[in-house]
Amino acid sequence: MIKNFTSKKKKYRITNWREYNKALRTRGSLTFWFSEDFEKGWFATLDDKHQRGRPFTYSNTCITLILTLRHVFKFALRQLTGFVDSLLKMMGKTLPVPEFSRLSKRATDPLSCMCLSSLKEEGHIVIDSSGLKVFGEREWLETKYGKQYQRKVWRKLHIGINDNGEIIAKELTDHLTDDRACVDSLLQQAGIRFIDELLADGGYDSHKIYQSSEVQQIKSIVPPPTHAVISCNSNPTQRDQTIDYIKKKGYWAWYHKNDYGRRNKVENSFYRLKTIFGRKLRSRNWKNQQAETHLICCLLNKMTQAGMPKSVKAV
């Protein structure tokens, strides 16, 4: 009689429920997104850059704050202006609210107001990419009925995260850009002189990435394909050593030796980003899409800093 052995899924339990519940409540608090003196920076000053013509009425900080509420609470622009106007009246503030068209035209301001954090001390970076829909469901409907859609209307978001799960590098490209082409840009943004290890999935395996990492004294932890061969036996490269180790001791031995499970954090970051802010970009203009992805990455970092669950394996 043959017995069917099924591997049980490992269970985890969260050890900081009280702190994590408090962090989740904080995310929905308006005081978490509004500073106490926000009205002082509501109007533009001479420091706010603008093109020729009439000077700005509202500051970059004001526009960024309102757009932050848009993505956190998922408002359309017209609904957003009504929400902010009623909110200011309830707070007893007599401040004008930018029109929805002005918010749309100045949607690139978050790029100048908010910055991603970078590495301040030695650590590792985990990189990956994922697709974001632009607008509409045309591709799905045409594919569903057997038609070949004319164009792809989606973008690829490339990110790099640190050990705490914070996004420290970001790049937005079209769907034709190869993931490996964005590695150098992500490393530079994160602070390449502080990076000691680079973790990525098999899609980033290439001789060029390994060679550039060796020059920068960065250890690349990228699994090669099963059919990969050693290029040089006399003077093995970092990639050759990885291939040799996996062939001799197996993939899981290499996995545990390099603590490759850390790469799962970037998958979790994409899951959180799409769950909280949606899987589709709201902006249709390329520059606005750049600013939108930059803003939601900064907002996700702020939520991460507020508190994250700490889990351990259940006995």
RACORJO-V160128 format. One record per residue. N is the residue number from 1. D_CENTER is the distance of its C-alpha to the mean C-alpha in whole Angstrom. Layout:
N;D_CENTER + N;D_CENTER
This chain:
1;51 + 2;47 + 3;45 + 4;41 + 5;39 + 6;35 + 7;33 + 8;32 + 9;28 + 10;27 + 11;27 + 12;25 + 13;26 + 14;24 + 15;26 + 16;25 + 17;25 + 18;26 + 19;24 + 20;21 + 21;23 + 22;23 + 23;20 + 24;19 + 25;22 + 26;21 + 27;18 + 28;20 + 29;22 + 30;23 + 31;24 + 32;21 + 33;19 + 34;23 + 35;24 + 36;28 + 37;29 + 38;27 + 39;30 + 40;31 + 41;28 + 42;28 + 43;30 + 44;30 + 45;31 + 46;32 + 47;29 + 48;27 + 49;27 + 50;29 + 51;30 + 52;34 + 53;36 + 54;35 + 55;33 + 56;30 + 57;31 + 58;28 + 59;26 + 60;22 + 61;22 + 62;23 + 63;22 + 64;18 + 65;19 + 66;21 + 67;18 + 68;16 + 69;18 + 70;18 + 71;14 + 72;15 + 73;18 + 74;18 + 75;21 + 76;22 + 77;23 + 78;27 + 79;26 + 80;24 + 81;27 + 82;29 + 83;27 + 84;27 + 85;30 + 86;32 + 87;30 + 88;31 + 89;35 + 90;34 + 91;33 + 92;36 + 93;34 + 94;36 + 95;33 + 96;33 + 97;30 + 98;28 + 99;29 + 100;26 + 101;27 + 102;27 + 103;23 + 104;22 + 105;24 + 106;22 + 107;19 + 108;18 + 109;19 + 110;15 + 111;15 + 112;18 + 113;17 + 114;14 + 115;13 + 116;10 + 117;12 + 118;13 + 119;16 + 120;19 + 121;21 + 122;21 + 123;18 + 124;16 + 125;13 + 126;11 + 127;10 + 128;9 + 129;9 + 130;9 + 131;11 + 132;11 + 133;15 + 134;16 + 135;19 + 136;22 + 137;23 + 138;26 + 139;24 + 140;25 + 141;28 + 142;30 + 143;28 + 144;30 + 145;33 + 146;33 + 147;33 + 148;31 + 149;28 + 150;29 + 151;25 + 152;21 + 153;20 + 154;16 + 155;13 + 156;11 + 157;7 + 158;7 + 159;5 + 160;7 + 161;8 + 162;11 + 163;14 + 164;13 + 165;10 + 166;8 + 167;5 + 168;8 + 169;8 + 170;6 + 171;9 + 172;10 + 173;13 + 174;16 + 175;17 + 176;19 + 177;17 + 178;17 + 179;14 + 180;17 + 181;17 + 182;14 + 183;14 + 184;17 + 185;14 + 186;11 + 187;14 + 188;16 + 189;13 + 190;13 + 191;16 + 192;18 + 193;21 + 194;20 + 195;18 + 196;21 + 197;19 + 198;17 + 199;16 + 200;15 + 201;16 + 202;19 + 203;18 + 204;18 + 205;21 + 206;23 + 207;26 + 208;24 + 209;21 + 210;24 + 211;26 + 212;24 + 213;22 + 214;26 + 215;27 + 216;24 + 217;25 + 218;22 + 219;23 + 220;21 + 221;20 + 222;20 + 223;22 + 224;25 + 225;26 + 226;29 + 227;32 + 228;30 + 229;34 + 230;34 + 231;35 + 232;37 + 233;39 + 234;41 + 235;38 + 236;35 + 237;31 + 238;28 + 239;28 + 240;31 + 241;31 + 242;28 + 243;30 + 244;33 + 245;32 + 246;31 + 247;34 + 248;36 + 249;34 + 250;32 + 251;28 + 252;28 + 253;30 + 254;27 + 255;24 + 256;26 + 257;27 + 258;24 + 259;22 + 260;20 + 261;19 + 262;16 + 263;14 + 264;14 + 265;11 + 266;8 + 267;10 + 268;10 + 269;7 + 270;6 + 271;10 + 272;9 + 273;7 + 274;10 + 275;12 + 276;12 + 277;11 + 278;13 + 279;12 + 280;14 + 281;13 + 282;16 + 283;17 + 284;19 + 285;20 + 286;17 + 287;17 + 288;16 + 289;13 + 290;12 + 291;13 + 292;11 + 293;8 + 294;8 + 295;10 + 296;8 + 297;5 + 298;8 + 299;10 + 300;8 + 301;9 + 302;12 + 303;12 + 304;12 + 305;14 + 306;17 + 307;17 + 308;16 + 309;19 + 310;20 + 311;22 + 312;25 + 313;27 + 314;30 + 315;33
